[in-house]
Amino acid sequence: MRRILFPLILGIVGCAILVQLGLWQLRRMEWKEGMLAEIQASIEAAPVPLPATVDPSMKYLPVTVSGTTTGTEIDVLSGTREQGGGYQIVSRFVTDDGRAILLDRGFVPQELRHAERPPVRLTVRGNLHWPDEKGSATPEPNLDENIWFARDVPAMARVLDTEPILVVASFVEGDAQGIEPIPVAIEGIPNNHLSYAVQWFLIAATWAGMTVGLIWRIRQRKY
């Protein structure tokens, strides 16, 4: 009995810890689902005019803006399942009250990147957004070719001389100039806690199996 006591205790404690980690991930999954539901409700709320003062705490706020593009834009490398590779078009947009902001008008396929997009008047419904896309491995934008690899609101605002405000269009009234809006959505927000929980439970089962196997071998060992 003494020979199996230590591996038995180690197996029980290890399994308990691993199961608790799995249960913690399930609780995290419930929390994340609640947070995603709140974000979805915020995205779908009734739009309001663009506030006079805007900050990142207003992320996902639905707004309406009317004004004119200036013909200057940033092309962000992107893609869709339906059309493949292309670009997200972020235009300099001057509102009717004279504010210069960033307007993410949506997606164009590769072949339409260099199409003429002169200034045009638009009325836009969309959401304020501060995308978290730029990581340590993200290349710096190619300013000579006007190709960006992530939407970096402060950097884009400096280049296009606007306020650091990005409105992502969900509906455009006026000449969209071949650009397809890609509304803000929760699909891009990861929620992997269920898979993490399953992994912890599988590790716990493996630990338990190894413990049983070790105890069986100890008991079969001859003096």
Beta strands, then each sheet from edge to edge (+ up, - down):
strand 1: 48-49
strand 2: 62-80
strand 3: 84-95
strand 4: 100-109
strand 5: 121-128
strand 6: 147-148
strand 7: 166-174
sheet 1: 1+ 2+ 3- 4+ 7+ 5-
sheet 2: 1+ 2+ 6+
end
